[in-house]
Amino acid sequence: MHTEIEPAPRFYRAEDYHQKYYLRGRPELMDVLRARYADYEELVDSTAAARLNALAGGWGRPGEVLEELRQDGLTGEELEKIEKALPAIVR
């Protein structure tokens, strides 16, 4: 038995109120991301937002997420602000 994987015919983006649901409840993180990304769509599509949204939802390890963000090019100042907010985020 096998499962064939085929490309989806079309991708539909979820409504705005579904985007980065957990992250939206963390204004200290959203402020960092809004300052970094030019527009909301760029923010929503960013790896940084996806990683932080997962962390805010209870998935992932803070140290690993910070290292990924560092590798993605976030500045020291941005990482410092994120790291400061982590105790309130991690469940």
C-alpha positions in Angstrom: 0.0 0.0 0.0 1.2 3.5 -0.7 0.0 7.0 -0.7 0.4 9.3 -3.7 1.4 12.9 -3.0 0.1 15.4 -5.5 0.3 19.1 -5.6 -2.8 20.9 -4.3 -4.7 22.5 -7.1 -5.1 25.8 -5.3 -4.1 27.3 -1.9 -6.5 29.5 0.1 -5.2 31.7 2.8 -7.3 31.6 6.0 -9.0 34.7 7.1 -7.0 37.3 9.0 -8.5 36.4 12.4 -7.0 32.9 12.0 -3.5 34.1 11.2 -0.9 33.7 13.9 -3.7 33.2 16.5 -1.5 32.6 19.5 1.0 35.2 18.6 -1.7 37.9 18.3 -2.3 37.5 22.0 1.3 38.4 22.7 1.6 42.2 22.0 5.3 42.3 23.1 6.2 39.8 20.3 3.9 41.3 17.7 5.5 44.7 18.3 8.9 43.2 17.5 7.6 41.6 14.3 5.6 44.6 13.2 8.8 46.7 13.4 10.7 44.1 11.4 8.3 43.3 8.6 7.0 45.9 6.1 3.5 44.7 5.9 1.1 42.3 7.6 1.2 39.7 4.9 5.0 39.6 5.1 4.8 39.2 8.8 2.2 36.3 8.5 4.4 34.6 5.9 7.6 34.9 8.0 9.3 31.9 9.6 9.9 34.0 12.7 6.2 34.6 13.2 5.4 30.9 12.6 8.0 29.8 15.2 6.9 32.3 17.7 3.2 31.5 17.2 4.0 27.8 17.8 5.9 28.7 20.9 3.1 30.9 22.2 0.7 27.9 21.6 2.8 25.6 23.7 4.9 23.9 21.1 8.7 24.0 20.7 11.6 24.8 23.0 12.5 28.4 23.7 16.2 27.8 23.2 15.8 26.1 19.9 13.4 28.8 18.7 15.8 31.6 19.6 18.6 29.8 17.8 16.4 29.5 14.7 15.5 33.1 14.9 19.2 34.1 15.2 20.0 32.0 12.1 17.1 33.7 10.3 18.8 37.0 10.8 16.9 38.7 13.6 19.1 41.3 15.2 20.5 41.2 18.7 18.1 43.8 19.8 15.1 41.9 18.4 16.2 38.7 20.0 16.7 40.4 23.3 13.2 41.7 23.3 11.8 38.3 22.4 13.9 36.5 25.0 12.7 39.0 27.7 9.1 38.1 26.8 9.6 34.3 26.8 8.9 33.7 30.5 5.3 35.0 30.0 4.9 33.0 26.8 6.1 29.6 27.6 3.6 27.4 29.3 
